C-alpha cells in the first residue's frame, strides 16, 4: 500500500486559487466520503488551511491514485483541469512521508517554526476519524507525524526566536526588564500593529494598558478590549511617567516626543528604565531620545533587524529538524514495508498449507492400511518439504522489505500465487494518544 499526497500551497498557488480550492471546516464529511468512494483510494484525510489544501491518502496504485485525486480537486470545486493543474504538486512513498512530516513540523510554512499548522492537521485528522475515512496506515502515519513534530520542537529551537515585529518588541522588553509582570504599557495610536503588539504584551504578563488616540472613541474601544484605560490624546504626556513601555504609531508628520520631554519623564520616574517602540513611518520619536540614560528606543527598522536575525537562527535550527525527519522517515517506511510483507507471508504459508493438507488427505484416503504413526510421519514429511520450499523466498522477502525493491517482491508473490491479502485492522486511537512510535 502506498501513501500519496496531492495538493497546493502558498509556494505554488496565489490566494485567489487557494480560496477556490479550500474546504469549509464545518462541511468536511461530504468531500471526505467522496474521496473514500473512489475505487483507487483506501483511506484519506483532507487538510485545508488559508495557506494550503492537501489530500493524504493510501492506494495500491500510486500513479492511478494521484491522477484521481487531481481530478477530484478540480471537479469538486468546479475548476477546469488546465486552471488547477499548474498549481498542484504530488508525492508518493518516502517523499510523501517526508512532505507530511515537514508540514507538521512547520518546515514548509510561510514562517518556519510557527505552530498553527500542527493544530490544523490534528483537526483534519479528527474529522477523518469522525467520518471513518482513516484506517490502519493513515492512523499510524498521522500519529507518527505528530510525534515527529513534537520531537522537532523539543530537540531544536526552531520556534524560539520572534519572527514578527510585534513579538520581537516583546522579546526585547523581556531582555530589558527581565520580567514583564507588573509593567505598564502606553499605546499612542490605536492602529493594527499597536493592537497586535499590545496583545502579545498582555499574554506575557503586562499588568495595565493605557490607550490614547486622536479619535478618543477609538481609544475607548481598544482600551475596553484590553481591560485598560483610555486617555485623551492631549493628555498622554502627563501619563508617560506611569508607563514602562511606550508603543507609538500615529502617522503624524512630526515628532510627538523629543529628548527634553523624555528626560523630564525619567526624572519623574527616578531614572527607572523605559522602553520606547516607535513603529510609525514617519517616526514619532526623535532618535536623540536613545541617548538618554536608561531609555531604550527601537524603531521599525531596528525591530526588522531583530526579526531577520531570528529568521536566520530558525533556518539553522531547520537543518537540525531536517536531520530528525530523515531519521524518522526510515523508521516509518520500515514499518510500512513490514505491514505489506507480514500479511503476504501469512497468506503464502496459508495457501501452501491448504494445498499440502488437501493432497495429504486425498493420499491417505487411498492408503487405509496406514496407522496413526505412519500418517503422522507423512504429515511431518510434507510439512518439512513445504518449509524448505518456502524458506528461501520468505527470507528474501524479509531482507527486501526495507529496500527500494521490497514492493516488487510483494507484488510478484501476490500475482504468482494469486494471494488474497487482507491487512490486519486496528482500532482507531483517540486523537490525543501518541501510540507506540
Backbone torsions as a table, in degrees:
resi	resn	phi	psi	omega
1	UNK	NA	136.5	-177.9
2	UNK	-106.4	142.6	169.3
3	UNK	-93.3	131.7	178.6
4	UNK	-129.2	155.6	176.4
5	UNK	-132.8	132.5	172.1
6	UNK	-132.0	132.1	179.8
7	UNK	-178.9	-169.1	175.5
8	UNK	-146.7	162.4	-179.2
9	UNK	-152.1	-175.7	178.4
10	UNK	-61.8	-19.3	177.3
11	UNK	-72.3	-29.2	-170.6
12	UNK	-119.3	-13.9	-173.6
13	UNK	-139.7	137.4	175.1
14	UNK	-71.4	166.9	-174.9
15	UNK	-61.3	-32.7	-178.3
16	UNK	-67.4	-24.5	173.5
17	UNK	-83.5	-44.2	-178.1
18	UNK	-59.4	-40.4	-177.0
19	UNK	-70.1	-25.4	179.0
20	UNK	-79.3	-19.3	-177.6
21	UNK	-103.5	-3.8	-177.0
22	UNK	-67.8	149.4	175.2
23	UNK	-106.2	134.3	179.2
24	UNK	-69.2	128.9	-176.8
25	UNK	-62.1	-28.2	-178.8
26	UNK	-83.9	0.3	-177.2
27	UNK	-135.6	48.8	-176.5
28	UNK	-86.4	-17.6	-174.3
29	UNK	-60.9	-46.9	-175.2
30	UNK	-63.8	-51.8	179.5
31	UNK	-63.2	-37.9	178.2
32	UNK	-60.6	-45.3	-178.1
33	UNK	-70.8	-30.9	176.1
34	UNK	-66.6	-41.3	177.6
35	UNK	-64.3	-46.0	-178.3
36	UNK	-62.7	-27.8	-179.6
37	UNK	-74.2	-14.6	178.2
38	UNK	-65.8	130.3	-175.2
39	UNK	-57.6	-29.0	-176.6
40	UNK	-80.2	-12.6	-171.2
41	UNK	-107.3	131.6	-179.4
42	UNK	-101.1	-37.0	179.5
43	UNK	-144.6	157.3	179.5
44	UNK	-158.6	153.2	172.3
45	UNK	-138.8	139.9	175.8
46	UNK	-115.2	122.4	176.0
47	UNK	-106.2	121.6	-178.0
48	UNK	-133.4	113.9	177.5
49	UNK	-130.6	-179.3	179.8
50	UNK	-68.6	-22.2	-176.6
51	UNK	-107.0	-8.9	-179.7
52	UNK	-159.9	151.7	169.3
53	UNK	-132.1	120.8	-177.4
54	UNK	-139.1	143.5	173.7
55	UNK	-112.8	124.2	173.3
56	UNK	-102.5	135.5	-176.0
57	UNK	-151.7	163.6	170.2
58	UNK	-116.6	146.7	-176.0
59	UNK	-156.0	151.5	174.9
60	UNK	-74.8	-36.1	-178.3
61	UNK	-115.6	104.9	-173.7
62	UNK	-62.1	-44.9	-177.3
63	UNK	-64.4	-43.7	179.0
64	UNK	-66.3	-39.7	179.1
65	UNK	-62.5	-44.2	178.6
66	UNK	-62.1	-42.7	-178.5
67	UNK	-61.7	-44.0	-177.8
68	UNK	-70.8	-32.0	178.0
69	UNK	-70.0	-37.7	175.1
70	UNK	-60.8	-44.8	179.5
71	UNK	-66.4	-38.5	-179.9
72	UNK	-59.9	-47.4	-178.7
73	UNK	-58.6	-42.2	179.9
74	UNK	-68.3	-47.8	-176.1
75	UNK	-66.9	-44.3	-175.4
76	UNK	-60.8	-36.5	-176.5
77	UNK	-100.1	9.0	175.3
78	UNK	66.4	36.8	-179.5
79	UNK	-111.9	144.9	175.1
80	UNK	-70.1	146.2	-179.9
81	UNK	-56.0	-41.3	-176.4
82	UNK	-69.3	-20.2	176.7
83	UNK	-78.8	-43.2	-174.1
84	UNK	-87.3	-37.9	-171.1
85	UNK	-52.5	-41.8	-178.1
86	UNK	-62.4	-18.5	-176.4
87	UNK	-97.7	-8.3	-174.9
88	UNK	-89.7	148.8	170.1
89	UNK	-126.9	161.9	176.7
90	UNK	-146.7	151.2	179.2
91	UNK	-138.4	153.4	174.7
92	UNK	-142.8	157.7	176.6
93	UNK	61.8	-135.6	-176.4
94	UNK	-61.4	-33.5	179.7
95	UNK	-70.5	-32.6	175.0
96	UNK	-67.5	-42.1	177.8
97	UNK	-61.0	-46.6	179.4
98	UNK	-59.0	-45.4	-177.2
99	UNK	-59.9	-48.0	-177.3
100	UNK	-66.4	-39.9	176.7
101	UNK	-61.2	-40.5	-179.8
102	UNK	-67.9	-41.9	179.0
103	UNK	-62.5	-48.5	-178.7
104	UNK	-62.4	-31.3	-179.4
105	UNK	-87.6	4.6	178.1
106	UNK	64.9	29.3	175.0
107	UNK	-87.4	-13.5	-179.2
108	UNK	-108.5	6.3	-176.2
109	UNK	-77.0	163.3	176.9
110	UNK	-59.4	-39.7	173.2
111	UNK	-117.4	110.0	-177.4
112	UNK	-58.1	133.0	175.6
113	UNK	93.6	-7.5	178.5
114	UNK	-71.0	138.1	-168.1
115	UNK	-86.5	-7.8	-169.7
116	UNK	-61.7	-36.4	-172.3
117	UNK	-62.2	-35.0	-178.9
118	UNK	-62.7	-43.6	176.8
119	UNK	-63.0	-35.8	-179.9
120	UNK	-68.9	-37.5	177.2
121	UNK	-68.9	-38.3	177.1
122	UNK	-62.3	-39.0	177.4
123	UNK	-63.7	-43.7	178.5
124	UNK	-61.6	-41.2	177.7
125	UNK	-64.0	-37.1	178.2
126	UNK	-61.4	-42.6	177.2
127	UNK	-63.5	-45.0	-178.6
128	UNK	-63.5	-36.9	176.8
129	UNK	-67.2	-43.3	-178.9
130	UNK	-60.7	-40.5	-176.2
131	UNK	-96.4	11.1	172.0
132	UNK	58.9	43.0	177.6
133	UNK	-104.9	4.5	173.6
134	UNK	-115.9	150.7	177.6
135	UNK	-132.0	-148.4	-173.6
136	UNK	-54.6	-48.4	-170.6
137	UNK	-75.0	-53.0	-178.6
138	UNK	-68.1	-31.2	175.4
139	UNK	-59.3	-50.8	179.0
140	UNK	-66.0	-40.1	-177.7
141	UNK	-62.1	-46.3	-178.1
142	UNK	-68.9	-39.5	175.7
143	UNK	-62.1	-36.5	176.3
144	UNK	-65.2	-41.9	177.9
145	UNK	-60.2	-40.3	178.8
146	UNK	-64.3	-41.7	-178.6
147	UNK	-69.4	-34.5	176.8
148	UNK	-64.5	-45.3	178.9
149	UNK	-60.5	-40.8	178.2
150	UNK	-63.9	-41.0	179.4
151	UNK	-64.5	-41.0	178.6
152	UNK	-60.4	-43.1	-179.5
153	UNK	-70.2	-32.4	-178.7
154	UNK	-76.2	-39.6	-171.3
155	UNK	-97.8	-5.3	175.6
156	UNK	-129.2	170.9	177.6
157	UNK	-109.0	37.8	-172.3
158	UNK	-64.4	-25.3	-179.6
159	UNK	-111.0	16.8	-170.8
160	UNK	-91.3	-1.5	-178.2
161	UNK	-127.2	137.5	-176.9
162	UNK	-66.3	132.3	179.1
163	UNK	-125.6	23.9	169.2
164	UNK	-128.9	150.9	-177.8
165	UNK	-59.4	-43.3	-176.2
166	UNK	-66.3	-40.9	-179.3
167	UNK	-77.1	-28.0	174.3
168	UNK	-60.4	-35.9	177.5
169	UNK	-62.2	-40.9	178.6
170	UNK	-65.3	-42.3	-180.0
171	UNK	-60.6	-43.1	178.3
172	UNK	-65.9	-40.0	179.9
173	UNK	-61.7	-39.1	178.8
174	UNK	-64.2	-35.9	178.0
175	UNK	-67.8	-35.0	-178.8
176	UNK	-74.3	-46.2	-172.5
177	UNK	-99.9	-11.0	-177.0
178	UNK	82.3	-61.3	176.4
179	UNK	-131.6	146.6	178.7
180	UNK	-95.7	0.5	178.6
181	UNK	-59.6	129.2	176.7
182	UNK	82.0	-3.3	-178.2
183	UNK	-80.9	155.7	-177.8
184	UNK	-115.3	134.4	178.4
185	UNK	-111.3	135.0	173.4
186	UNK	-113.0	121.1	175.4
187	UNK	-97.2	120.6	175.3
188	UNK	-106.9	100.6	-169.5
189	UNK	107.4	147.8	-174.7
190	UNK	-127.2	37.0	179.3
191	UNK	-76.2	176.5	-175.2
192	UNK	-61.6	-41.2	-177.8
193	UNK	-65.9	-42.6	177.0
194	UNK	-61.4	-43.0	-179.1
195	UNK	-61.8	-44.3	-179.1
196	UNK	-65.2	-43.7	178.8
197	UNK	-62.7	-40.0	179.5
198	UNK	-61.6	-39.8	178.8
199	UNK	-62.4	-42.2	177.4
200	UNK	-61.1	-42.3	-179.9
201	UNK	-63.4	-44.4	-179.7
202	UNK	-61.1	-40.0	179.3
203	UNK	-68.2	-12.7	-178.7
204	UNK	-113.9	21.4	166.5
205	UNK	107.8	-0.6	178.0
206	UNK	-57.3	138.9	-175.6
207	UNK	-91.6	-34.0	-177.0
208	UNK	-141.0	148.8	176.6
209	UNK	-125.9	127.5	172.6
210	UNK	-108.0	138.5	-176.4
211	UNK	-130.5	130.7	173.4
212	UNK	-132.2	149.2	-179.3
213	UNK	-158.4	153.2	179.3
214	UNK	-60.0	-35.0	173.6
215	UNK	-94.3	106.8	-172.3
216	UNK	-63.8	-32.3	179.8
217	UNK	-61.6	-36.9	177.8
218	UNK	-66.8	-40.8	177.4
219	UNK	-62.4	-41.4	178.7
220	UNK	-62.8	-42.8	-178.1
221	UNK	-63.6	-46.8	-178.1
222	UNK	-68.8	-39.9	178.8
223	UNK	-61.1	-37.7	179.6
224	UNK	-64.4	-37.3	179.2
225	UNK	-63.7	-32.3	-177.3
226	UNK	-100.4	7.3	-174.9
227	UNK	55.2	39.3	-176.8
228	UNK	-108.2	-160.5	-175.7
229	UNK	-126.1	124.9	176.5
230	UNK	-78.7	146.7	-179.4
231	UNK	-131.0	132.9	175.5
232	UNK	-57.0	141.6	-173.2
233	UNK	-60.8	-35.0	-177.6
234	UNK	-78.5	3.4	179.1
235	UNK	-116.0	1.3	-171.0
236	UNK	-63.4	-31.3	-179.6
237	UNK	-62.4	-34.9	179.5
238	UNK	-65.8	-23.0	-177.1
239	UNK	-98.2	-2.2	180.0
240	UNK	-57.3	-38.1	-179.6
241	UNK	-60.8	-23.0	178.7
242	UNK	-73.9	-24.5	-167.8
243	UNK	-91.1	132.6	171.9
244	UNK	-89.0	-32.3	-177.8
245	UNK	-128.9	131.5	-179.5
246	UNK	-124.0	122.2	175.2
247	UNK	-108.0	128.6	-179.7
248	UNK	-123.8	137.8	175.7
249	UNK	-161.5	75.9	-172.8
250	UNK	-100.7	-24.4	-177.5
251	UNK	75.9	14.0	178.1
252	UNK	-80.5	153.0	-175.7
253	UNK	-77.2	-16.2	-176.4
254	UNK	-120.0	162.5	177.7
255	UNK	-62.4	137.3	174.8
256	UNK	-100.6	-11.0	175.6
257	UNK	-138.0	132.0	178.9
258	UNK	-123.9	174.0	-172.1
259	UNK	-58.6	-43.8	-175.5
260	UNK	-63.2	-38.1	178.9
261	UNK	-64.2	-44.2	-177.1
262	UNK	-69.3	-36.6	177.6
263	UNK	-61.0	-40.8	178.1
264	UNK	-63.8	-41.7	179.6
265	UNK	-63.5	-40.6	-179.8
266	UNK	-63.5	-37.1	177.4
267	UNK	-63.9	-42.1	178.7
268	UNK	-64.1	-29.6	-179.7
269	UNK	-89.1	5.2	-177.6
270	UNK	56.1	39.2	175.0
271	UNK	65.6	20.3	172.7
272	UNK	-67.9	141.0	-173.0
273	UNK	-59.7	150.2	173.6
274	UNK	-131.8	144.8	179.5
275	UNK	-119.7	117.0	178.9
276	UNK	-106.1	129.5	178.3
277	UNK	-119.4	108.1	-176.7
278	UNK	-103.9	99.0	-178.3
279	UNK	-104.4	18.0	179.0
280	UNK	-87.7	148.5	170.8
281	UNK	-134.5	112.2	0.9
282	UNK	-63.6	159.7	-176.0
283	UNK	-66.0	147.4	179.0
284	UNK	-89.1	-26.0	-170.3
285	UNK	-117.3	131.4	177.5
286	UNK	-58.7	126.0	-179.7
287	UNK	-55.6	-24.3	179.5
288	UNK	-63.3	-19.0	177.8
289	UNK	-56.8	-30.5	-178.4
290	UNK	-65.5	-15.7	-179.7
291	UNK	-84.9	-7.6	179.7
292	UNK	-76.9	133.5	-179.6
293	UNK	-60.6	139.4	179.3
294	UNK	67.6	17.2	174.4
295	UNK	-115.9	134.2	178.9
296	UNK	-121.4	117.9	-177.4
297	UNK	-118.7	125.2	175.3
298	UNK	-124.8	132.2	173.2
299	UNK	-100.7	-177.0	-172.9
300	UNK	-64.8	-32.8	177.8
301	UNK	-68.1	-38.0	176.6
302	UNK	-60.4	-44.5	-179.0
303	UNK	-67.0	-37.9	177.1
304	UNK	-63.6	-35.8	176.4
305	UNK	-62.3	-40.4	177.0
306	UNK	-63.1	-43.8	-179.6
307	UNK	-60.9	-45.8	-179.0
308	UNK	-63.6	-40.7	176.9
309	UNK	-62.6	-40.3	179.5
310	UNK	-68.7	-35.8	176.5
311	UNK	-62.4	-39.1	177.1
312	UNK	-63.0	-38.5	177.5
313	UNK	-64.8	-39.5	177.9
314	UNK	-64.8	-36.5	178.4
315	UNK	-63.0	-38.5	176.6
316	UNK	-63.2	-43.8	-180.0
317	UNK	-67.7	-29.2	179.0
318	UNK	-63.1	-32.6	177.8
319	UNK	-64.2	-39.2	176.2
320	UNK	-64.5	-39.6	-179.8
321	UNK	-64.4	-38.7	179.3
322	UNK	-62.2	-36.8	178.7
323	UNK	-65.4	-39.8	177.1
324	UNK	-61.7	-44.2	-178.6
325	UNK	-63.9	-41.8	177.5
326	UNK	-55.7	-43.6	-180.0
327	UNK	-64.9	-43.8	-176.5
328	UNK	-70.1	-32.0	178.0
329	UNK	-59.9	-45.7	-180.0
330	UNK	-59.0	-43.2	-179.2
331	UNK	-64.4	-45.8	-177.6
332	UNK	-70.5	-39.5	179.8
333	UNK	-62.7	-36.5	176.3
334	UNK	-62.8	-43.1	177.6
335	UNK	-62.6	-42.2	-178.6
336	UNK	-63.5	-40.5	178.3
337	UNK	-64.8	-40.1	178.6
338	UNK	-62.2	-37.1	179.7
339	UNK	-60.4	-36.0	178.7
340	UNK	-76.0	-39.5	-172.6
341	UNK	-73.0	-46.6	-173.7
342	UNK	-58.4	-49.7	178.7
343	UNK	-62.9	-32.2	178.7
344	UNK	-65.3	-43.7	178.4
345	UNK	-63.9	-43.7	179.1
346	UNK	-59.9	-45.5	-179.5
347	UNK	-65.9	-38.1	179.0
348	UNK	-63.8	-47.7	179.2
349	UNK	-61.8	-43.2	-178.0
350	UNK	-61.4	-42.0	-178.4
351	UNK	-64.7	-44.8	-179.8
352	UNK	-66.0	-37.7	-179.8
353	UNK	-67.1	-39.4	177.0
354	UNK	-62.8	-42.2	177.7
355	UNK	-62.6	-45.6	-179.1
356	UNK	-59.3	-49.2	-177.8
357	UNK	-63.0	-42.9	179.8
358	UNK	-61.1	-44.3	-177.9
359	UNK	-70.3	-38.9	178.4
360	UNK	-64.5	-42.7	-179.7
361	UNK	-62.5	-40.4	177.6
362	UNK	-63.8	-40.7	-179.8
363	UNK	-66.3	-42.9	-177.7
364	UNK	-67.1	-28.8	177.7
365	UNK	-64.5	-25.6	179.2
366	UNK	-93.8	-3.6	-179.8
367	UNK	-123.5	62.9	-173.4
368	UNK	-68.9	-17.5	-178.7
369	UNK	-76.3	-10.2	-178.6
370	UNK	-74.7	143.3	177.9
371	UNK	-92.3	177.1	179.7
372	UNK	-56.6	-36.8	-177.7
373	UNK	-65.5	-43.7	-180.0
374	UNK	-68.3	-40.9	177.8
375	UNK	-59.8	-42.7	178.6
376	UNK	-62.1	-38.0	179.7
377	UNK	-65.7	-39.1	178.1
378	UNK	-65.1	-43.1	176.9
379	UNK	-59.7	-43.9	-179.1
380	UNK	-64.3	-42.5	-178.9
381	UNK	-64.8	-46.6	-178.3
382	UNK	-67.5	-35.1	175.9
383	UNK	-63.9	-40.9	179.0
384	UNK	-64.2	-39.8	178.3
385	UNK	-61.4	-46.4	179.5
386	UNK	-59.9	-45.1	-179.4
387	UNK	-60.9	-40.8	-179.4
388	UNK	-69.4	-38.9	178.4
389	UNK	-63.0	-41.1	-175.4
390	UNK	-82.8	-16.0	-173.3
391	UNK	-57.2	-51.1	-176.4
392	UNK	-65.8	-49.9	-179.8
393	UNK	-62.9	-37.2	179.8
394	UNK	-68.4	-40.8	178.2
395	UNK	-62.1	-43.2	-179.7
396	UNK	-65.6	-38.0	179.4
397	UNK	-64.2	-42.9	178.7
398	UNK	-64.2	-38.5	179.3
399	UNK	-67.1	-34.3	-174.7
400	UNK	-83.5	-10.8	-169.9
401	UNK	-63.2	-26.3	179.8
402	UNK	-95.8	0.0	-178.8
403	UNK	-97.7	176.2	-178.4
404	UNK	-69.1	-23.1	-176.3
405	UNK	-98.6	10.1	-178.5
406	UNK	-58.5	-43.4	-179.3
407	UNK	-63.7	-32.6	179.9
408	UNK	-63.4	-43.6	179.0
409	UNK	-64.6	-44.2	179.6
410	UNK	-60.0	-49.6	-178.5
411	UNK	-64.5	-37.5	179.9
412	UNK	-64.3	-45.9	179.4
413	UNK	-61.3	-44.1	-178.8
414	UNK	-62.5	-39.5	-179.7
415	UNK	-72.3	-45.9	-175.7
416	UNK	-63.1	-39.9	-175.3
417	UNK	-105.5	7.4	177.9
418	UNK	50.7	53.2	-176.5
419	UNK	-82.8	137.0	172.1
420	UNK	-99.6	106.7	-175.6
421	UNK	-108.3	120.0	176.2
422	UNK	-114.9	107.9	-178.8
423	UNK	-59.1	145.0	176.1
424	UNK	-63.5	139.1	179.6
425	UNK	-98.9	151.8	176.9
426	UNK	-127.5	158.8	174.7
427	UNK	-69.7	142.7	174.5
428	UNK	-71.8	129.2	177.4
429	UNK	-80.3	148.7	174.4
430	UNK	-58.8	157.3	-173.3
431	UNK	-56.4	-36.5	-173.7
432	UNK	-77.6	-11.0	-176.3
433	UNK	-82.0	146.2	-176.2
434	UNK	-95.3	-14.4	-179.0
435	UNK	75.5	-167.4	-179.3
436	UNK	-113.2	60.8	179.5
437	UNK	-85.6	NA	NA
